[in-house]
């Protein structure tokens, strides 16, 4: 700025930089406010960190580790090192009336920073977040992550799975993309077709004071696999010749079976396709052993053989005499279709 030929330069003494613009806490729990700042002024040898409520000129609620006014019932710990411009603050005993905007001031540089941190309070716990692959292939090693907010180290939740699926789970602390701390449990297991459509529940347990509180989330697994348990079946007790007969092929697969193929005996030639093999008027010559094959995009499986029994509808005795003796006449009988 030019004034009477004199160049005046105004420089802002500092910029407040909190990792999080909004922080969320559960009623009665602790709250960690990650915070740092920059300043062209040197911080004094005995820095003083102050939090103000509502505005830059609002009432002080804490001075270093001493709480007052709105925060008078809170335990306040300025855990950051102000000498290196870290103003991270830990609060215990958060209540709904603490849900406001707060501004930080460092006294030795005589500056209250214009940026603020907004605290929000909720009665219910945040649900854990489960990171589940959309699809997993049978036989592969699968990793599922379950994470839950970890507001401060001595109130970190314990995380457990209702089923480890013959795998292992390991828990550790991590930092989410939004800067919030979280506890994460990593479940590792080998996927099998038995896991498909299985539900898994992850539970986060917090201890708030002397009370244990839990939050849980459930996910459903989607395991891809080739056809399993393929079987062919026919009517029990056989079918009368001349009547309709049906063989049925069934199988479990994910994704679903796209093709069923039928074979007879030791023949490799396809006799039909589809989940059923139908004979409109079955004959004695069609009796025998059959099997089916089920196929999807991940493979195929062949069923054990099934026998189609065809019963004579009625017998004829007028074809020829087989033999006779002095007392009896014996006839040889034939099925209608023979």
Buried (B, 14 or more C-beta within 10 A) or exposed (E): EEEEEEEEEEEEEBEBBBBBEEBBBBBBBBBBBBBBBEBEEEBEEEBBBBBBBBEEEBEBBBBBEEBBEBBEEBEBBBBBEBEEBBBBBBBBBBEEEBBBBBBBBBBBBEBBBEEBBBBEBEEEBBBBBBEBBEEBEBEEEBEBBBBBBBBBEEBBBBBBBEEEBEBEBEBEEEEEEEEBBBBBBBBBBBBBBEBBEBEBBBBBBBBBEEEEBEBBBEBEBBBBBBBBEBBBEBBEEBBBBBBEBBBBBBBBBBEEBEEBBBBBEEEEEEEBEEBEBEBEEBBBEBBEEBBBBBBBEBEBBBBEBBEBBBBBBEEEEEEEEEEEEEEEEEBEEBBBBE
